[in-house]
């Protein structure tokens, strides 16, 4: 079966989580929201297929700024997430140490 992953975020806490290798997108999304903390967490990125990766970057500003990215390597996904965060006006966008990009 095709593996599925998801990134969930609660921008008000803030809290986030990346999950991988679930049998369906629905179960990946549900696990991401639950493990992120439940209420207030929403799926902000879905990815699927062997060799697919997802990443989250966060930055400052008047509020939390975030970006997500996907790719075929962790570095590619993280670069995309950083680029999106910066494009949204995030200051000092970075990949959170506790939440590195993940691949399947």
C-alpha positions as CSV (number, residue, x, y, z in Angstrom):
1,X,0.0,0.0,0.0
2,X,1.0,3.6,-0.6
3,X,2.2,5.3,2.7
4,X,0.6,8.6,3.7
5,X,1.8,11.4,5.9
6,X,0.5,14.7,7.2
7,X,1.6,17.8,9.1
8,X,-0.7,19.3,11.7
9,X,-0.3,22.7,13.4
10,X,-1.9,24.6,16.2
11,X,-0.7,28.2,15.6
12,X,-2.1,29.5,18.9
13,X,-0.2,27.2,21.3
14,X,2.0,26.8,19.1
15,X,2.3,23.0,18.6
16,X,3.0,21.0,15.5
17,X,3.7,17.4,14.4
18,X,4.6,15.4,11.3
19,X,3.4,11.8,10.9
20,X,4.4,9.3,8.3
21,X,3.7,5.8,7.0
22,X,-0.1,5.5,7.5
23,X,-2.2,3.3,5.4
24,X,-4.6,6.1,4.2
25,X,-4.6,9.9,4.1
26,X,-7.6,9.9,6.5
27,X,-5.7,7.9,9.2
28,X,-2.6,10.0,8.7
29,X,-4.6,13.3,9.1
30,X,-6.4,12.0,12.2
31,X,-3.2,10.8,13.8
32,X,-1.5,14.1,13.1
33,X,-4.3,16.2,14.7
34,X,-4.5,13.9,17.7
35,X,-0.8,13.7,18.3
36,X,-0.5,17.5,17.8
37,X,-2.9,18.1,20.7
38,X,-6.3,17.7,19.3
39,X,-8.5,20.8,19.6
40,X,-7.0,23.7,17.6
41,X,-4.8,21.5,15.5
42,X,-5.4,21.4,11.8
43,X,-3.8,19.5,8.9
44,X,-1.8,22.0,6.9
45,X,0.0,19.6,4.5
46,X,-0.5,16.1,3.2
47,X,2.0,13.9,1.3
48,X,2.0,10.3,0.1
49,X,4.1,7.7,-1.7
50,X,7.4,6.0,-1.0
51,X,10.2,8.5,-1.1
52,X,8.0,11.5,-0.4
53,X,8.9,14.0,2.4
54,X,7.2,16.8,4.2
55,X,8.6,19.6,6.3
56,X,7.5,22.6,8.4
57,X,9.3,25.9,9.0
58,X,8.3,28.6,11.4
59,X,9.3,32.2,11.8
60,X,8.4,35.4,13.8
61,X,6.6,38.5,12.9
62,X,3.5,40.1,14.4
63,X,2.2,36.5,14.7
64,X,3.6,33.0,14.1
65,X,4.5,32.6,10.4
66,X,4.8,29.1,9.0
67,X,5.6,27.4,5.7
68,X,5.4,23.8,4.5
69,X,7.2,22.0,1.7
70,X,7.4,18.6,0.1
71,X,9.9,16.8,-2.0
72,X,11.8,13.6,-2.6
73,X,14.4,14.3,0.1
74,X,14.3,15.8,3.5
75,X,16.6,18.7,2.4
76,X,14.3,19.5,-0.6
77,X,11.2,19.5,1.7
78,X,12.9,21.7,4.3
79,X,14.1,24.1,1.6
80,X,10.5,24.4,0.3
81,X,9.2,25.0,3.8
82,X,11.8,27.7,4.5
83,X,11.0,29.4,1.2
84,X,7.3,29.5,1.8
85,X,7.8,30.8,5.4
86,X,10.1,33.6,4.1
87,X,7.7,34.4,1.2
88,X,4.9,34.9,3.8
89,X,7.0,37.5,5.6
90,X,8.4,35.3,8.4
91,X,11.5,36.6,10.2
92,X,14.3,34.2,11.0
93,X,12.4,31.3,9.5
94,X,13.9,27.9,10.6
95,X,13.1,24.2,10.8
96,X,12.1,23.6,14.4
97,X,14.8,21.4,16.0
98,X,12.1,19.1,17.6
99,X,10.3,18.7,14.2
100,X,12.7,18.0,11.4
101,X,11.4,17.1,8.0
102,X,10.3,13.5,7.6
103,X,10.4,11.1,4.7
104,X,8.6,7.8,3.9
